[in-house]
């Protein structure tokens, strides 16, 4: 009996890390899918604004009034690119749940965001992307990542701490990346390859070297 118990304990010791890793990969993939859905809503709104010459339908960085996540989500919801329930789902992740409450007064719809867990800012943060930005500029990342900084960064470590991070770029492609890919200094192929892998923060133009950090004011504040 003791031999059987010992064998089970050894097998469990091997199995638990593998199961935990698989769970984290699944969660990261889920957050990447949420980031892509949020991007598609933002892309469609900006495309409609460009087609119809409507400046209120734009990328977040092209409207000076869109400085917060709540303001941007309000714009997306008010114009039927997202539902309030979608906002809550897309901005939530492991340990970083968000509630989204919509109120309509006349023609004005306002979405109020709130973090369920104290000292968290949701699972995703959005850059103030502009129409002039190239395709490799980052639209959003998981909140545990600050550009070109080691994980978990200055934001709260949720949703993934040092287990990895998600990047969604303006061109439409998204990636789940590892902690050793968080900074250009730690990426062996070099800074040029790292910029291709991760992307650039808005306002970088056609940089030939990755910025040391994201420019001040380049991220929508939460809430």
Secondary structure, DSSP 8 states (H G I E B T S, - for coil): -HHHHHHHHHHHHHHHHHHHHHHHHHHHHHHHHHHHHHHHHHHHHHHHHHHHT-TTSS-GGG-TT--BHHHHHHHHHHTTSS-HHHHHHHT-BTTB-EEEEEEEETTEEEEEEEESSTT---SEEEB---TTS-TTBEEEEETT--TTS-TT-SS-STTTTTS-EEEEETTS-EEEE-GGGSSSTT-TT-HHHHHHHH-B-TT--S-SS--SS--TT-B-B--
